[in-house]
Amino acid sequence: MIVLTRNTTNYIYVTPSENTELVITIFKFIFTNRVTKDVKEIWKTNISTTERYQKFSINVNTEFTTLDNGFWDYKIYGCASIGGTPNTPLLESGFMYLRSNTEFAPDEYNGQSNTFVTYNG
C-alpha cells in the first residue's frame, strides 16, 4: 500500500516494470477515490537507480490539493510521453491512503463522576 502525507513530498517504491519486457521510463498513475470516485491522473518519470524497483517523487500538495483524504485505488500503465496514452496493458494496481499531516486527536470527555455506589441486596 502506498501512503501519502499532505504537506510533504513523498517517495513511493513500486514494481510495475516486472510485468513487462519493455523498457519504460514514464508511468501513468490513475488514482480513484474509493468513496467519492474522484479520479486523479499523474505522469511520473522513474528516478530509481536500480532495475529492482521504480521510485517516484510525488508532491502531495501539488497533486492532491483539493482532493479528499482517505483510501484510493491506483493503477499504473507505461507511456511513451508525459500526458500520452498508455502503450502497455495494466502493469500494477493496488491501494493508496492519502492522510493529513496532523495526527488525529479524539475529544476526551471527563464530565462524568468517577464515584460508584454499590448496594448490598
Secondary structure, DSSP 8 states (H G I E B T S, - for coil): -EEEETTSEEEEEE-GGGG-SS---EEEEEEEETTT--EEEEEEE---SSSS-EEEEEEHHHHSTTS--EEEEEEEEEESSTT--B-SS--EEEEEEEE-SS---------S---------
